[in-house]
Amino acid sequence: MSLEIVFDLLLSILFTSYGALNFLLLRGLKKLLFLQKVSSAEKPPISIIVAARNEESNIGRCLQSLVQQNYPSELFEIIIADDRSTDGTAAIVRNYQHRYSNVTLVTVSQISSDLPPKKNALDKAIKESRYDILAFTDADCITHSDWLSSLAKEFLPDVGLVAGYSPIEQRFPKTFFARWSDFFLRYLEIKNSVGAAAAIGLDNAYLCTGRNLAYRKSVFLEVNGYEKIKHSVSGDDDLFIQLVQKETRWKIRYMLSRESSVETIAPTSLDSFINQQRRHFSAAAFYPLRMKIVFGLLHSYNALAFLFLLFVPSIGIPALVAKFIIDSVIFYRGSALFGDSRLRRSVVPLEVASVVYNSFIGPLGFFGSISWKGTKS
């Protein structure tokens, strides 16, 4: 059997796996839409928690969006964990604290010897929180005015964790490179969110974003907080949701309404982008084996298809065409769910960029030290 036949057979197996996995995504989204028909009418008290380090340029916008929630002010508190900031972050939070009785500043003055920096800041804020439902976002995010109301609808009595969509803020940059970067980051977020939402629909949660996340404090205590995932500088979101899925009987839900989204700003430089993505990818090293196999199949098919394109175009071209058809179907479904259709015309070049990104940026997360806001771990 020639080497070409062997690679051709391998590509066929990988394509079958690729198609089957994406079929499961569509099935998960369909099930998720069905589950969305049931919601709660209760308005439970909620503690909003934000970890911030040197965020004076962002924390004001974030706080303004939080205090303007269409939710009774007596039913939510906002806790900002200021993690050793050396700028004006704390002063801005104190200004809001004087104006709004439900804003609290928690000062983190030292690095923990037990928890990574962000987890340590979140942990301290959680200990100060008054309510059972904890809602999390980041200091560089802006929440929709109905964010808390959307979260409250998801917390049925048997629901322990709720995740949501967090797109890159649309800024319409003027330069071609900046505009393309904006497109690419929004594209990545839609792809990741489709996978996260579909997996939750299939009752097999593995991914979420800490920028739009909520869970019960009782769930946090049940899994012993961050103790079992403290080995990763990242993972306060994806590793945590996997922990809840594996070790508790609580239901997990995903919000799909436009009002539930939380916008974040894009990294302002290539270095900050690479460091952010390395931090996100680094948690994947601690994913369960079955998830590593799934991601391995997806990336192997992508890499092999492009390899064939270079050396055996007669096989590579149809393999990539089939891939782009599948990706387009998934992306169109996701962009419809999340209300972002402006990227549809650029699916092919964006997918090419995605493969390059996963091949070269992703692996960097498994090497060297990872930092959060200048603190290495």
C-alpha positions, 0 to 999 in steps of 0.5 A: 500500500502506497504512502499516498493511499495511507494518507488518503485513507487517514484523511477519509477517516478524519473527514468522517469524524469531522462531519460527525462531530459537527453534526452533533453540534447542530443536534446540540443547538437544536436541543438547546433551543428546545430547552430555552422554552422553559424559564424562571419568573423569579428575581433572585438576589445576585452578586456581581463579581469582577476581578480587576488589575490596572484597569483604570481605562476600562473599569468605569465603563464596566461599572456604568453598565452594571449600575444601570441594569434593569434589575431592582438595585436592592437585589444585586450587589457589585463587588470589584476585586482590585488585585494589586493595581498600581494605577487609578482603578481603586479610586474609580471604584471608590467613586462609584462606591460613594454614589451607589450603595450596592458597589463594594471594593475588595482590595487584594494586596498580596499574591496568594501562595496557593491560588493563581492571581485571578482565581485568588482575586475571585475567591476573595470576592466570592467570600465577601458576597452576600447572595447565592447566585454569583454573576461574573464578568471582566473589567474590560467588558460592557454588559447589556442593561438586561443582562441580570434579568436574562441570567435570572430567567435561566436559574430554575431550581435545578440549574447550578450554572449559566453561561452566555455569549461574549462578542468582541465589541464592534469598533469599526477600525479604519485600517485594513489590518485592524478591521481584519483583526476585529473580524477574525476575533469576532469569528473565533468567538462565534465558533467557540460559542457555538461549540460551548452552547451545543455541548451544553445542549448535549449535557456535556459542557466543556467550555464557557467564558468567564466574561459572561458566567454565573453560578450558585455559591452553593455549587462553588462550595460543593466542588471545593471552589478552585482547589481542584483547578488551581494548577492552571493560571486560566480555567476559572471558566472552562475548567470550572464548568467541566468540574460542575458537569463531572462532580455535581448533579446541577443542570447547566444552561446557556443563554441565547437572547441578544440581551444576555450578551456581554461585549469585550474589547479586543487586545490592543496589540499583537503581544497582548493578543498572543498572551491572551490566547496562550492563557486561554489555550493553556487550560486545554492541557488539563482537559479530560482525555476525550476532549483532547481526542475530539480537538485532536481529530478536528485539528488533524483533519484541518492540518492534513487537508492543507498538507494535501492542498500543497502536495496532492491538490487533487485530494486537498482541494475537495477535502478543503471544499467539504470542510468549508461547506461544513464550517459555513453551515455551522457558522451560519447557524451560530451567527443567526443565534448570536445575531452577527451576520456581517462575517458570513461573506468572509467565512473561507478566508476567516477559516483559513486564518483560523487554521493558521491560528490554531496551528501556530498560536494555540501550541504556544499555550503549552510552553513557558510561563503564562501571565495575567495582567503582568503576573506570571504563573 
